[in-house]
Amino acid sequence: MSEKPTRKPKRPTFSSGPCAKYPSFDLQNLSSTPFGRSHRSEEGKKKLSLAIDKSKEILELPDDYLLGIVPASDTGAVEMALWNLLGPRPVDVIAFESFGHTWAQDIREELQLEELRVLSAEYGRLPDLSKVKFSSDVVFTWNGTTSGVCVPHGDWIPDNREGLTICDATSAVFAMDIAWDKIDVGTYSWQKVMGGEAAHGMLILSPRAVERVKSYTPEWPLPKIFRLFKNGSFNEALFAGSTINTPSLLCTQDYLESLKWAESIGGLKNLIKRSKNNLEQIEKFVDKRDWISFLAEKPEIRSHTSVCLQLDLKEDKIDKIVQLLAKEDVAYDISSYRAAPPGLRIWCGSTVESKDITILCSWLDWAYQKVR
Ligand SMILES: Cc1ncc(COP(=O)(O)O)c(C=O)c1O
């Protein structure tokens, strides 16, 4: 029986969204929020356009890409892309966990596009990416938050593709090296890797995606909240901080502060390094034990943000581990996604400290021995 550890993680927040705040987060950091001011005032606009500019800089987006703040979190951003852009070409959806299947279902049942192929794989696997047709528009998630599987790189996407690539990158941006030149539409939300407050989505458009918006009008009606065009033309102002509806300036300030922290630690390369290092701590732990393994079938596709693990225990015992660790204030929200195979999901994104992961691992040993 392993001893009950004495040290606890400094921050037991290992949820896969909303994710851990950046380590120096303090409510005081939000004091420069322009409370009670209009988001269309000079002050409000300045905050929103700064959030856009700083995100582009830290994400190292190509200069000719646009980024806008949109309603309804990552789901809002993905749906906006699907509803505004899809229709003129067949669509391939790559679905290897819950969210990919959701996008496929919406395209099939809501947009009712008939020329749709779904390339799917079981939890833990990726479909054969060589089968994707790039004469079609391609919809995929960069990192499957619910399966702990990610695409290994963007080399499978050709430079001379005819269709658009629409990538739900919410649990990958700021932690993974995204091949932006292979992505025409990218989406994410603030509460994931940067640990911001939830509410707003981010929509990234390549020049080819902008061209599609300008040259194509969908057959279906689009509610105002989803429209990428205004008075019949592309709504360029949306990508300079003129949001469609009212954003929270408090959430915006919090996001800005998280970006400030990202800059202070050296930007994207160090954000990625921190997340990879977190996974390494778990790999060292898993390698030495035969009762725990990764859900991802191969190391190349193993996520280093949403780390999904399988245990040689029945679901009720895994639940007990999750409850025990939460009760001890060691780890909150680490059970696997409700539609995924039973197991543990430990968020290892950039805001998580590797020391906390190491300490959590020592508690996993203790909790496993206690419930098995
Ligand atoms: C890959 C992926 N897509 C979409 C979503 C939905 O994001 P949101 O709640 O920001 O709309 C999530 C949330 O976990 C996700 O992980």
PDBQT file of the ligand as one rigid body, heavy atoms in Angstrom, charges set to zero:
ROOT
HETATM    1  C1  LIG A 401     -12.509  20.382 -29.433  1.00  0.00    +0.000 C 
HETATM    2  C2  LIG A 401     -13.628  21.188 -28.820  1.00  0.00    +0.000 A 
HETATM    3  N1  LIG A 401     -14.507  21.800 -29.613  1.00  0.00    +0.000 NA
HETATM    4  C3  LIG A 401     -15.512  22.539 -29.103  1.00  0.00    +0.000 A 
HETATM    5  C4  LIG A 401     -15.680  22.679 -27.756  1.00  0.00    +0.000 A 
HETATM    6  C5  LIG A 401     -16.820  23.513 -27.241  1.00  0.00    +0.000 C 
HETATM    7  O1  LIG A 401     -16.244  24.693 -26.804  1.00  0.00    +0.000 OA
HETATM    8  P1  LIG A 401     -17.058  25.884 -26.170  1.00  0.00    +0.000 P 
HETATM    9  O2  LIG A 401     -17.619  25.386 -24.898  1.00  0.00    +0.000 OA
HETATM   10  O3  LIG A 401     -15.987  26.925 -25.997  1.00  0.00    +0.000 OA
HETATM   11  O4  LIG A 401     -18.083  26.288 -27.135  1.00  0.00    +0.000 OA
HETATM   12  C6  LIG A 401     -14.799  22.058 -26.883  1.00  0.00    +0.000 A 
HETATM   13  C7  LIG A 401     -14.982  22.168 -25.439  1.00  0.00    +0.000 C 
HETATM   14  O5  LIG A 401     -14.371  21.475 -24.647  1.00  0.00    +0.000 OA
HETATM   15  C8  LIG A 401     -13.736  21.301 -27.433  1.00  0.00    +0.000 A 
HETATM   16  O6  LIG A 401     -12.866  20.703 -26.629  1.00  0.00    +0.000 OA
ENDROOT
TORSDOF 0
